[in-house]
Structure formats: structure tokens, C-alpha cells
Amino acid sequence: MTRQPTAAVRPIRVPGPDHPITIERNPNRVVVSVGGHIVADTREALTLREAAYPPVQYIPRKDVDMALLVRTDHATYCPYKGDCAYYTIPLGGERSVNAVWTYEAPYPAVAAIEHHLAFYPDRVDAIEDRT
């Protein structure tokens, strides 16, 4: 009898007092630019605050110029949010490799970020929070 390898079981954690996560609508316009081009422009961003990490703007996919992004094979896992996929922004050169991330099937506690993308601030020219 051949034994099939078992997939590693990934822990799933629920946000709570020891690791809080909040998601709120950002009332401002958020604009992301790279290489002189606007990659994202929205008035519907969600601000995710997680534990002691800096706040992250999650931008609806519909407000991102997806033609400027290239999906990569890079993937990570967050026990609070789920499997994470990445995009590169070729306009930004080497600095913008895997500059964008998304949780395509986020866990229920953070379901609001489904169909949203986030950008690493140091891999784009600017993430502007305009009033």
C-alpha cells in the first residue's frame, strides 16, 4: 500500500484582543502612482488596521488599472486572512516586483477585503490619501 503525503495543516486564527483587526471605509480619495502613472484611484478604499502594523489601504479591484499589473507565482499565507497572491508593476522596475497583494478568498473575519488589492508603500512612488 502506498501512503499519500498529507498536506500541511495551516492554522486559522480569529482576530481578538491579542491580535485585533478592524476594517473601515476610508472617506478620502486614495491614489496610487508608479512610474508617472496612476495605478489606482478610488473613493472606496478600506483601511485595515491589524495589531501593531501600520494601516493598509485595500483598494477595490475595479478601481485599479489591472492592465498595468502582472500576476506572479509568489504566494504567502496569513493565519488571520488566508492565502495571499501577488502582482508586479512592470512600470516600477525591480523595486515594484510583488508590489501588490490580494486575498482572493479571505477568511470570514476579513471578508470585506475580498476583491480588493493592497500596495507596499516602498514599492510604489506614492499612496496618497487625499481629502
C-alpha positions in Angstrom: 0.0 0.0 0.0 1.3 3.4 -1.0 0.8 6.2 1.5 -0.1 9.6 0.1 1.6 12.6 1.7 -0.7 14.7 3.8 -0.8 18.5 3.2 0.4 20.6 6.0 -2.5 21.9 8.1 -2.4 25.7 8.1 -3.6 27.3 11.3 -6.7 29.6 11.1 -6.9 32.3 13.7 -9.7 34.7 14.5 -8.8 38.3 15.4 -9.4 39.2 19.0 -7.9 41.3 21.9 -4.5 39.7 21.5 -4.4 40.4 17.7 -7.1 42.9 16.7 -8.1 43.6 13.1 -10.5 46.3 12.1 -11.7 47.3 8.6 -13.3 50.7 8.0 -14.2 52.6 4.9 -11.8 55.4 4.1 -13.8 58.6 3.5 -10.9 60.1 1.4 -9.8 59.5 -2.1 -6.8 57.2 -2.4 -4.5 57.4 -5.4 -1.5 55.0 -6.0 1.1 56.0 -8.6 4.1 54.3 -10.1 6.5 55.5 -12.8 4.4 58.6 -13.5 1.2 56.6 -14.0 -1.8 56.3 -11.8 -2.3 52.6 -11.0 -5.2 53.0 -8.6 -7.7 55.8 -7.9 -10.7 55.2 -5.6 -13.1 56.8 -3.2 -14.0 53.4 -1.8 -10.8 52.2 -0.1 -10.9 50.2 3.0 -8.4 50.8 5.8 -7.3 47.6 7.5 -5.7 48.0 10.9 -4.0 44.9 12.3 -2.4 44.7 15.7 0.7 46.9 15.8 1.2 47.0 12.0 0.8 50.3 10.0 -2.7 50.7 8.5 -3.1 49.3 5.0 -5.4 50.7 2.2 -7.3 48.0 0.4 -8.5 49.3 -3.0 -11.4 47.7 -4.9 -10.1 45.8 -7.9 -12.5 47.8 -10.2 -10.5 51.0 -9.3 -7.1 49.5 -10.1 -5.7 49.6 -13.7 -5.2 45.8 -13.9 -3.5 46.2 -17.3 -0.5 47.7 -15.5 -0.1 44.7 -13.2 1.3 41.2 -13.9 0.4 38.3 -11.7 3.3 36.4 -10.2 3.8 33.0 -8.7 4.7 34.4 -5.3 2.3 33.4 -2.6 2.1 33.7 1.2 -0.2 32.7 4.0 -1.7 34.7 6.9 -3.5 32.7 9.6 -5.9 35.7 10.1 -6.6 36.5 6.4 -5.8 33.3 4.3 -3.8 32.7 1.1 -2.3 35.8 -0.5 -1.5 36.3 -4.2 0.8 38.9 -5.6 1.3 41.2 -8.7 4.3 43.0 -10.0 4.0 46.5 -11.6 6.5 46.5 -14.5 6.4 50.3 -14.8 8.2 50.4 -11.4 11.1 48.1 -12.4 12.8 45.9 -9.9 11.5 47.9 -7.0 7.9 47.0 -7.9 8.3 43.2 -8.0 5.5 41.7 -5.9 4.4 45.2 -5.0 0.7 44.4 -4.9 -1.1 41.7 -2.8 -4.6 40.4 -2.6 -6.6 37.9 -0.6 -8.9 36.4 -3.2 -10.8 34.2 -0.7 -10.2 35.8 2.7 -11.4 34.3 5.9 -14.8 35.3 7.2 -13.4 37.8 9.8 -11.9 39.9 7.0 -14.3 39.1 4.2 -14.7 42.8 3.4 -11.2 42.8 1.6 -12.3 40.3 -1.0 -12.0 41.8 -4.5 -9.5 44.4 -3.1 -5.8 45.0 -3.7 -3.1 46.5 -1.4 0.2 48.1 -2.3 3.6 48.1 -0.5 4.4 51.8 0.1 8.1 51.3 -0.5 7.4 49.5 -3.9 5.3 52.3 -5.4 6.0 56.1 -5.9 3.1 57.2 -3.7 0.0 56.1 -1.9 -1.9 59.4 -1.4 -4.7 59.8 1.0 -6.4 62.9 -0.5 -9.2 64.8 1.3 
